[in-house]
Amino acid sequence: MYQNKSIWLSLEEACQILGISRNTLKKLIREGRIPAYNIEGVVGYKLKKPDVESLIKPVQISAKKKMSKKKR
């Protein structure tokens, strides 16, 4: 199977990776939480794959929260 190993992602590809809407991604760009680039001769913004992946972080659940969920 072909895997795109390109460093550049379209907005749609970034949305798929992050599981968010296009509007949410544009908000993240406007807020400066993820940089977007204009590449001369290419239509639309592009994002760097490592920048997109850097937004994905593991969640740390405290033992206290785990205990309260078990009581329900």
JOJOCOR-V751472 format. One line per field, one symbol per residue. ss: DSSP state (~ for helix, > for strand, _ for the rest). phi: phi as a letter, one per 30 degrees, with the letter a starting at -180 (. if undefined). psi: psi as a letter, one per 30 degrees, with the letter a starting at -180 (. if undefined). Layout:
ss->???
phi->???
psi->???
This chain:
ss->_______>>_~~~~~~~~___~~~~~~~~~______>>______>>>>~~~~~_________~~~~~~~~~_
phi->.dcdcddcbdedddddddibdddddddddddidbdbbcceicdidbbdeddddddcbdcccddddddddddd
psi->kkkjgkfkkleeeeeeefhlleeeeeeeeefgfkklkkkkfkkllkkkeeeefffjklkjkleeeeeeeff.
